[in-house]
Amino acid sequence: MKHKKSLALLALVAVPSLIYSTPITSASAADTSTHAKTAYIYNNNYYYNSNVQNVIQLISNINDTSFAFQAYLEAAIKAYNALTETEKQYVTNYSTLSNHQQTRVNYRRLAAQIEAKLASVDSTSVNYYQNVIETRDWYNTLNAAQKTFVSAETQKILTSSITPNTSIDKVVNKIQLLNASRLSFHKDVAEARAEYNALRKFSNVYLPTGIEQLLLDAEHVVTMDKAAAKEVENAIAALSPKTSTTHDVQAVKTAFEALTPVQQQLVPNVWILVDYVKGKYKLPAKGNTIKTPELSDSAAVPGKNTLMSKSRNTYKAKINVADSENDNERFVLTTKANMVVIIPPLNTLVNEDFGVMDIQLTRNLNRITFQAVLNKMPAKFEANIEIILENLPENSSIVQINDFGDHEPVSYTVNGNQYIIETQTSGTFQIVRN
């Protein structure tokens, strides 16, 4: 009898699933209908049937940088979904499978972005070639798995040879027709640069002499336009219903109107200025605003000669503008470089503001640049500012350079070897040897 009990105990030890198999409930009875499909634990060690082991191996085989990423991922998902609910509990690397599924979502999103960029420029556009090159460079940074998510049509375009939709003659003509007064000037310059860059990337072409400089000059004008517009944009942003007066609004309005039409369209907050001009806000009266200007202790003295300070080729001076200052005498600003600036009396100053006027005179070879700025705004006088240049050759003449780099006539007189430029505001002037 004792021998039979030992055999029975041995049988139970030899078949651990009889003791440790997952309990069969009415909900899982169908899943565990056969012993071959049961996964179980014994002494804290995992024992899997072939279905579970197969899924674990399929997940381990997935490589998210491989060309076969999608195929391996789909195979693993299909095998996992075929497991019973009990078997799924013993897939120990399921989190890896879940991470790969999220990676697939990210790869699809990346591919959509690349396709959207390629489609953002029409194939007939002058910028199409450049856009394809940029998109191709992006596409080439992808790994093999990521590339499989890009559509076959897009891949065909990005892996095929392509030539620009332009020619040297077309680029030259476009550059020569650039006009800084056209409202589309900035767009025209950008398109001309894009076409030229496309040609240079396709082959080592060179433009005729002087043509590229025309493009560079146009781009410089674009930069100046943006800078001028930005100043007015900042001035508009600085307006406040609590502290700005009608005088402040008028000053900003004047600055905006001084911009060219091309520059004006670059001021995004102009409608805020319109609201101020139309009286949308009740502003404090100028008489009720106590304004104490911060004046300079080293400012030029009206009615007397003042030597301007020097920094390289630039000479500087300051003029105090306030009710307390003498506004009936002119300022004589001298330099040690045969240049003198005479500023008219402050009662002829158009700017109705207080503060320190900064005067700057720069000479670079035959180019003279004069600036008079009051509270970050160009100062303007009703009378003439005189810039006296001495020891110039007798056959010299003087022209003014406008914002577009073009030469314009300027009023000046000649007295012996002195040339006296007359202007009412800041400007750049060129000495021309005839």
TORNU-220631 format. One record per residue (C-alpha): residue in one letter; x, y negated, z. Coordinates in steps of 0.001 Angstrom, whole numbers, padded with zeros to 6 digits, always signed. Example, Ala and Ser with C-alpha at 12.3 -4.5 7.8 and 13.67 -1.06 7.14 Angstrom:
<rs>
A+012300+004500+007800
S+013670+001060+007140
</rs>
This chain:
<rs>
M+000000+000000+000000
K+002864-002323+000870
H+004475-001577-002542
K+001310-002614-004424
K+001205-005993-002610
S+004796-006714-003673
L+003971-005994-007292
A+000991-008326-007132
L+003136-011138-005668
L+005797-010600-008354
A+003129-010905-011041
L+001991-014238-009677
V+005577-015609-009598
A+006236-014399-013144
V+003200-016273-014500
P+003462-019790-012998
S+000786-021192-015342
L-001779-019273-013382
I-000962-021445-010385
Y+000379-024756-011836
S-001515-025182-015104
T-003599-028318-015456
P-007061-027792-013950
I-009700-027126-016568
T-012682-029443-016280
S-015763-029597-018395
A-014265-032596-020237
S-011007-030823-021057
A-012162-027268-021451
A-012060-027493-025221
D-008499-028919-025103
T-007158-025985-023065
S-009038-023199-024737
T-005840-021252-025339
H-002753-020852-023199
A-000460-021725-026126
K-001701-025327-026082
T-001115-025962-022366
A+001643-028243-021061
Y+002499-027816-017419
I+004937-028664-014611
Y+006807-026182-012465
N+009115-027141-009564
N+009233-030764-010863
N+010630-029571-014237
Y+008794-030153-017509
Y+007850-027259-019700
Y+006315-028125-023084
N+004672-026139-025777
S+005876-026584-029355
N+003328-029328-030206
V+004606-031698-027514
Q+008245-030944-028286
N+007620-031673-031969
V+006118-035126-031251
I+008951-036068-028891
Q+011461-035149-031591
L+009572-037060-034305
I+009587-040192-032143
S+013313-039787-031493
N+013941-039593-035248
I+012464-043064-035924
N+015024-045710-036928
D+013591-049234-037220
T+016424-050363-039501
S+016130-047485-041961
F+014431-047505-045355
A+012353-044532-044095
F+011096-046366-040996
Q+007463-046496-042114
A+007381-042838-043198
Y+008895-041559-039932
L+006621-043824-037877
E+003475-042620-039659
A+004518-038974-039225
A+005055-039461-035488
I+001730-041281-035043
K-000140-038577-036967
A+001441-035790-034908
Y+000772-037615-031630
N-002883-038204-032506
A-003244-034462-033193
L-002270-033575-029597
T-004846-032789-026962
E-005397-035376-024258
T-003528-033138-021827
E-000558-032723-024172
K-000346-036487-024776
Q+000334-036991-021086
Y+003658-035145-021440
V+005033-037134-024385
T+007750-038777-022314
N+008932-041242-024988
Y+005497-042573-025918
S+006624-046098-024920
T+009232-045869-027709
L+006481-045036-030187
S+004441-047985-028935
N+007443-050316-029320
H+007970-049140-032895
Q+004331-049897-033664
Q+004808-053466-032406
T+007985-053688-034484
R+005944-052749-037535
V+003547-055634-036774
N+006506-058032-036528
Y+007972-056748-039808
R+004654-057264-041579
R+004461-060822-040238
L+008021-061537-041400
A+007275-060153-044873
A+004163-062350-045092
Q+006256-065425-044270
I+008738-064614-047017
E+005971-064044-049551
A+004306-067310-048498
K+007542-069254-049018
L+008030-067797-052468
A+004441-068668-053394
S+004734-072209-051978
V+006311-073528-055194
D+004674-072985-058562
S+006742-071118-061138
T+006530-074119-063489
S+007890-076570-060903
V+011388-078004-061174
N+011980-076833-057619
Y+010981-073250-058386
Y+014528-072022-059008
Q+015823-073573-055801
N+012926-072076-053848
V+013611-068612-055272
I+017288-068895-054327
E+016434-069979-050773
T+013843-067203-050416
R+016297-064667-051830
D+018934-065723-049311
W+016386-065185-046547
Y+015294-061827-047998
N+018918-060656-048111
T+019214-061109-044345
L+016584-058406-043776
N+017493-054836-042932
A+016334-051915-045093
A+013241-051275-042998
Q+012110-054916-043075
K+012465-055100-046851
T+010003-052224-047320
F+007210-054446-045979
V+007748-057082-048706
S+005424-056522-051654
A+006825-054859-054765
E+005967-057952-056868
T+007885-060257-054534
Q+010841-057876-054388
K+010961-057773-058171
I+011249-061592-058366
L+013840-061788-055591
T+016037-059068-057063
S+015856-060178-060707
S+017999-062783-062445
I+016462-066247-062824
T+017504-069504-064477
P+016477-073084-063602
N+013492-074692-065302
T+015646-077617-066381
S+018649-078734-068416
I+021465-081272-068196
D+019660-083644-070558
K+016495-083434-068495
V+018369-084131-065251
V+020275-087065-066760
N+017066-088555-068115
K+015298-088168-064779
I+018159-089905-062929
Q+018341-092749-065438
L+014607-093390-065054
L+014737-093680-061252
N+013049-096939-060230
A+013238-098091-056614
S+010060-100162-056987
R+007862-097203-057942
L+005751-095774-055124
S+006906-092297-056147
F+010583-093317-055923
H+011483-091099-052963
K+009752-088113-054538
D+011499-088801-057863
V+014893-088934-056163
A+014250-085671-054309
E+013196-083931-057536
A+016229-085221-059411
R+018528-083950-056654
A+016745-080577-056608
E+017120-080160-060364
Y+020776-081140-060278
N+021470-078741-057392
A+019714-075982-059314
L+021941-076552-062318
R+025094-076623-060187
K+024143-073379-058475
F+023413-071709-061784
S+026594-072869-063501
N+029458-075303-063002
V+027884-078120-064973
Y+028923-081754-064612
L+026916-084863-065355
P+028203-087587-067668
T+030356-090304-066075
G+028401-092597-063768
I+025184-090554-063717
E+025855-088807-060417
Q+026747-092167-058849
L+023329-093470-059924
L+021766-090583-058037
L+023933-091251-054967
D+022992-094936-055058
A+019315-094026-055261
E+019673-091708-052284
H+021337-094535-050370
V+018347-096754-051115
V+016061-093994-049832
T+018041-093933-046590
M+017784-097717-046272
D+014034-097586-046971
K+013530-095044-044216
A+015631-097066-041763
A+013706-100280-042486
A+010366-098501-042151
K+011498-096854-038900
E+012266-100254-037343
V+008744-101465-038048
E+007283-098159-036899
N+009091-098563-033567
A+007947-102186-033294
I+004322-101116-033778
A+004741-098344-031200
A+006073-100921-028719
L+002876-103024-028899
S+000731-102839-025780
P-002714-104344-025066
K-001495-105243-021561
T+001753-107015-022385
S+001773-107922-026098
T+000567-111352-027153
T-000926-112462-030449
H+002513-113875-031195
D+004037-110399-030754
V+001444-108894-033065
Q+002071-111590-035661
A+005831-110921-035516
V+005291-107209-036185
K+002797-108024-038941
T+005365-110321-040561
A+008008-107600-040344
F+005657-105094-041981
E+004758-107506-044776
A+008468-108080-045400
L+008852-104431-046333
T+008622-103361-049952
P+005525-101349-050973
V+007713-098225-051046
Q+008899-098888-047493
Q+005406-099758-046261
Q+004043-096356-047193
L+006674-094810-044903
V+005212-096467-041789
P+002863-093790-040374
N+001300-095890-037587
V+000364-098935-039680
W-003317-098460-038759
I-002456-099191-035131
L-001082-102545-036303
V-004281-103099-038296
D-006309-102599-035110
Y-004235-105245-033324
V-004499-107688-036227
K-008283-107222-036439
G-008617-108014-032732
K-009579-104583-031467
Y-007664-105275-028249
K-008024-108306-025975
L-004469-109561-025614
P-003066-111880-022950
A-002589-115470-024100
K+000973-116593-024651
G+000547-119487-022234
N-000423-117095-019445
T+002632-114936-019972
I+005684-115931-018015
K+008668-115016-020104
T+012144-115611-018760
P+014691-114839-021454
E+018028-113305-020509
L+020472-115813-021971
S+024176-115403-022679
D+026866-117205-020668
S+029211-117152-023663
A+026751-118535-026210
A+027760-121123-028785
V+027196-124766-027820
P+025031-126813-030179
G+026802-129779-031732
K+030279-128345-031135
N+032643-125941-032875
T+032671-122404-031497
L+035285-119809-032432
M+033645-116469-033228
S+035060-113315-031619
K+036702-110801-033948
S+036483-107007-034189
R+038317-105718-037282
N+036646-107446-040250
T+033606-108588-038272
Y+033121-111909-036463
K+030405-112359-033837
A+028755-115161-031871
K+025637-115660-029743
I+023118-118488-029642
N+020681-118994-026773
V+017087-119642-027856
A+014883-121086-025086
D+012898-124186-024162
S+015819-125290-022021
E+018239-125334-024964
N+019122-128281-027215
D+017177-127645-030422
N+018193-130734-032384
E+021878-130012-032986
R+023377-127514-035395
F+025927-124829-034478
V+029362-124707-036151
L+030833-121194-035888
T+034451-120917-037027
T+036776-117991-037745
K+040479-117507-038370
A+039763-116092-041821
N+038826-119192-043864
M+035132-118685-043141
V+032739-121009-041298
V+029059-120509-040515
I+026794-123471-039841
I+023491-122614-038162
P+020793-125296-038485
P+019057-126773-035401
L+016815-124387-033504
N+013792-126603-034141
T+013915-125295-037706
L+013793-121660-036496
V+010703-119860-037835
N+010761-117122-035181
E+008666-118355-032241
D+010489-116340-029621
F+013015-116689-026821
G+016196-114748-026186
V+019722-114438-027549
M+020316-114698-031284
D+023178-112469-032449
I+025229-113859-035332
Q+027517-111511-037258
L+029729-112202-040267
T+031630-109385-041995
R+034015-109663-044905
N+035066-106518-046732
L+037252-107494-049701
N+034924-109577-051892
R+031717-108643-050064
I+030326-110936-047336
T+027554-109724-045020
F+025758-112218-042758
Q+023251-111254-040067
A+021201-113381-037672
V+018994-111309-035371
L+016687-112481-032567
N+015150-109797-030347
K+015871-107110-032948
M+014080-109075-035679
P+015819-110954-038553
A+015977-114668-037734
K+014691-117074-040363
F+015108-120852-040614
E+013224-123519-042499
A+016561-125279-043138
N+019561-123723-044866
I+022224-121712-043111
E+025611-122565-044651
I+028387-120014-045058
I+031579-121785-046092
L+034294-119730-047815
E+037650-121399-048363
N+040567-120780-050729
L+038577-118972-053380
P+039865-118966-056974
E+038376-121705-059116
N+036811-119254-061559
S+034836-117427-058855
S+031061-117170-058612
I+028783-115739-055917
V+025746-113470-056193
Q+023467-111931-053590
I+023023-108134-053307
N+019431-107116-052605
D+018204-104047-050706
F+018403-101968-053873
G+022035-102854-054585
D+021146-105135-057499
H+022709-108569-058031
E+020489-111630-057644
P+021248-115357-057975
V+021974-117227-054752
S+022162-120942-054063
Y+025720-122169-053499
T+027795-125274-054087
V+031489-125747-054853
N+033605-128403-053201
G+037205-128055-054303
N+038358-124652-053130
Q+035330-124322-050848
Y+032265-122300-051799
I+029210-123023-049653
I+026496-120334-049683
E+023017-121552-048712
T+020492-119107-047286
Q+017646-119165-044775
T+018046-115633-043449
S+020446-112675-043341
G+021967-111357-046555
T+024855-109703-048367
F+026856-111640-050932
Q+029452-110713-053520
I+032345-112869-054749
V+032671-112311-058501
R+035873-113119-060341
N+034951-114494-063753
</rs>
